[in-house]
């Protein structure tokens, strides 16, 4: 069995290189490393806020000074404010007129500043006026900090979990399916069907091949980008489990089509669905149930937790448990599909 498996793995490896898709994986690895070394670790997106107290009492300026505002941000006139804004790419100007009983604020926006920041400034000014009047009533709330000792994720490394997940999907799901169609076209699959290899060896050869390629790819990228910081045992297990699951899914779906043209619509649809959790990764507040149930959701966040040391042991255990159950279901479905549709049906 081992000899048959080794021979089939060698054959699949030749087909993989011959198809040229392996070079796509190398290109993705190059892109990741370019991003790591070319992009800055952080980008300063804060907008300066300048203030002018145009009231007769000067109470607003006094309040700002008592709160510890930088003197350079409190300007003596509206002319100085316009000059400061003109010299800034992104800044906000606030002019206070009127009195505490009838306050008037004018906010001047310089550059591209989000509405959220402007609304936050408006709320802050309203709170400040209420405090000066003595009418402000603070709202008590319990605050729970999650991962409070974790450093912010650097900008140049933030997308690495997505690229790693995409690589697992591309190798196991896409290239595995293409390999089946290529085998059909070149006649190697017909030859295998009359050999004593069997369904299990056929599946294991693809799984082992793409597991090894994924593992080498993931560990090399992680070592270059993160050094010795990540837990490489957890990372290796996550790569192997993820690659195996996506390879099984790719094989199970591909056997229902005779060529890549027929497969393309279904394959592209499943790839798009598989990458939907990227939305939740980019916007953590957007995690509806229909996205969290997609297997790649746990994969993407699992890579993030392992690479950046963010996840608790319970969270990682839950991720591995979910992947384990998915692997059992995926293997059963893949074995039945390959055995019934590929090994015994006509080509």
N, C-alpha and C positions, 0 to 999 in steps of 0.2 A: 504493500500500500504506500509506503514512504517513497519508494522509487517512482511509482506512478504519479504520486502527488508532486514530487520534485520535477519530473519531466513536464507535467502540465503547467506548473508554475513558470518554468523556463520558457515554454511556448507562449504563455500569456504575456510574459515580460517582453518577448520579441514583438508580439503584436502591439503591445502598448507603445513601445518606442517607434514602431513602424507607422502607427497612426498619427504620431506627432503630438498627441495630447499631453504627453509627459512634459513637453517643453512649455506648455501653458502653465503647468504647475511651477516650473522653474521661474517663469516670468513673474508669477504672483509672489513668489518668495523674494525676488529681486525688488519688486515694488514695495513690499513690506519693509525691507531693509533700507531702501531709499527714503521712505517716509520717516523711519526712525532717526536716521542721521541728517536728513535735510530739514525736517520741520522743527520748530522750536518746541521746548517742553511746555511752554505756556505762552499765551498771547494776552497782553494787557488790554482788556476791553472796557475798562472803567472810564466813565466820562466825568471830567471835572465839573464841579458845581460852583458857580460864582454867585455872590449875593450883593444886592444893593438895597440899602434901607433909605427909601425916598420919603419916609414919613417925617412929621415934624418932631416927634418925641424921640426917635432913634431907639425905641424899645426893642425892635426886631434885631438890630445890630448888637445890642447889649445881650439879648438872649443867646444869639449865636456865639458870642465871645464866652459867655458863661458855660456853654456846652462844649467848649474846647475847639471850636472851628479855627482852622488856620487863618491867621490874619491876612495872608496873601489872597485868600478867596473872598474876603469881605472888601468890596471896592467902594470908593467914596462917591462915585457918580455913575450915571447911566452911560456917559461917554466912555469912561474907563471900561465899563462892562462890554460895550460894543467892540472896543479894541481887543480886549482879552478873548472874546469869542471869535473874532476874526483871525486871531493867531492860533486857534485850536482847531483840530480836525473833528473832535467829538467833545462837546461840552454843553452844559445847561446853564442858563442865566435866570436868576430869580430876582424880580424887583418887587419890593413891598411898599404899598401905599396905604393910606387911610389910617385906621386905628385898630385897637384890639376889638372894639365893639363892631366895627365895620371894616374888616380887613380886605384888601384887594391885592391879589398876586398876579403878576405877569411872568409867565415862563417862556423863555426864548430857547429854542432848540437849534444847536449847531451840529451838523453832521447826522449820521444815521444812528438814531437812538430808539430802542424798542419802546412800544407803548407801555409795556410792563414797568420799565424804569421810570417813565413819566408819571404813571399812576402811583407808583411807590413814593415818588417825590411829593405828589399832591397830598397823599395821605400823611406823610411825615410833617408837612407844613400845617395841615389841619390839626394834627396832634399837638404840635408846638404851640399853636394859637390857643387851643383848649388848656394846655398846661399853664400858659401865661395868664389866662383868665381865672385859673383855679377850678375849672369845671371838668377837667379830664379825669375819667375813671378807668384805670387800667383793667384789662381783662386777664384774669388768672387762667393759666393753662399749664398742664403737665407736658413737659418736653422730654421725649425719649430719643437719645442719639444712638443711631445704629452705626456700628463700625467707627466709633469716635476716635480711635487711635490710628485709623488708616489715612495715609497721605492722599491728597487728590491725585487722580490718574493723570499723568502727563499727556499733553495733547498729541505728541508724536507717537505715543504707544497705545492710545485709546482704541484705535481701530484694529489692532492686532487680533483680538479674540474673534472679530467678524471675519477677518481674512483667513484665520485658521479654520473656522467653521465652514467657510465657503470652500476651502481646499478639501476638507473632508467630504463635503457634498459633491464637489466636482470629480474627485477621484472615484469614490465608491459608487455614486449614483450615476453620474454622466458617463465617465470613461468606462465603467463596468458594463453599462448598456451598449455603448459603442463597440466594445470588444466582442460582444455576442453577435452583433450584426456583421462585424468584420469576419468573425469565424464562419458565419453562414456563407458569406460571399466567397471566401477563399476555400471553402469545402472542408476546413479542419474540423468543424462541428460534426459533419456527416461521418467523418472517419472516427471521431471519438465515440459516437453513438454505437458503433459496432464493436468497439473495444470493451474490455471488462472493467473500465475505469469506474463507472457508476456516478450517480447523482451527488453523493456526498463529496467525493474527490473533486468533482467539477466545481462545486460551491466553495469548498475549502481553498482551492487554488487561487480563486479570485480574492477571497477574503484575506488570505495570508499575504498575497502579493501587495494588495493596496494597504493593508495594515502596516507592512514593513516600510513602504514608501511614505505613508503618512507619518509614521513614527520618526523616521529619519528627518523628514521635512520639518515637522513640528519641533523636535528637540533642537535642531540646528538653529532655526529661527529664534526660539526661546533663549537659547544659550547666547546668541549674538546680541539680542535685544535686551535681555534681562540679567545675563550673567548667572551666578549661582543662587539668586534669590528665590525663585519658585521652588515648590515641592515637585521634583521631577518624577517621583514615583506616582503621585496623583495625576500629574500631567500625562504621563505615559499611559496610565490606565484609562484616562478620559479619551485620549487620542485613539487607542485601540478599540474601546467600546463604541465610540462615535463612528469610526471608519467602518467597523464591522456592521453596524446597524444600517448605515447608508448603502453599503455594498449589497447587503441582503435585500434592501428595498429596491435598489436599482435592478438587480437580477429578477426579482419577482415581477416587476412591472414590464421589463423589456421582453420577457418570453412570450407576452401576449401579442407582440407585433412582429411582422416579417421583415421590416426594414426600418431604417432610421427616419425616413419620411413619414411613415405611419405613426411612429413613436413620438415624433417631435412635439406635437401639440400636447399630448398627455405628459410627456417628460418635462416640457417647459412649464406647464401649469404646476406640476408638483415642485419643480425647482423654485418657482415664485412663491408658492405657499410655504416652502421650507425656509425661505429667507424673510418671511413676514416678522419673525421675532426681532429682526434688526430694528424695526420701528420701536419696539419696547426698549431695546438697548440704547437707542439714541434718545428716547423720551421715556424714562423709567415710570412716569406717572401713567403712561398709556400701556396697560397690561390687561386687556380684556381676557376673559376665560378662553375664548376661541383661539387666542394666540398662545396662551400658556400651555395648552394641551398639545401643541405641535412639538414633536420630539426635539427639534433643533432649538427650541426655547431654552431647555435645560442645558443643551450643549454650549450655546453661546455664552450664557451666564456662568456655566461651569468653567469655561476657559478664562473668563474674567476673574472669577473668584480664585482660581489656582494661580494665575499669572500675577495678579496684584495682591494676593493674600487677603481678599476681602470676605470670603465666605467662612461661616462657622463650620465646625465639624458636622453638626447636624444637617446643615444645608447641603454640604458635599455628599454626605451619606444618602440623603434623599435623592440627589441627582444620580448617584451611582445605582441606587435601588430602582429608580424609574428606568434608567438605561438598561439595567439587567432584565427587567420585565419586558421591555420593548424588544430586547434581543431574543428572548424566548419566543415571543409572538412572531417576530420578523423571521427567525430561522424556520419555524414551522411553516409559515406561509410561503417562504422562498423555496423550501425543499419540495413542498407539494406542487408549487407552480412549475419549477424546473423539471421535476420528475414527470408530471403529467403533460406539460405543454412542450417541453424541449427534448426530453429523452425518449418519449414514446410517440409523440405526434409527428406528423410530416413537417418538413421544412418549408 
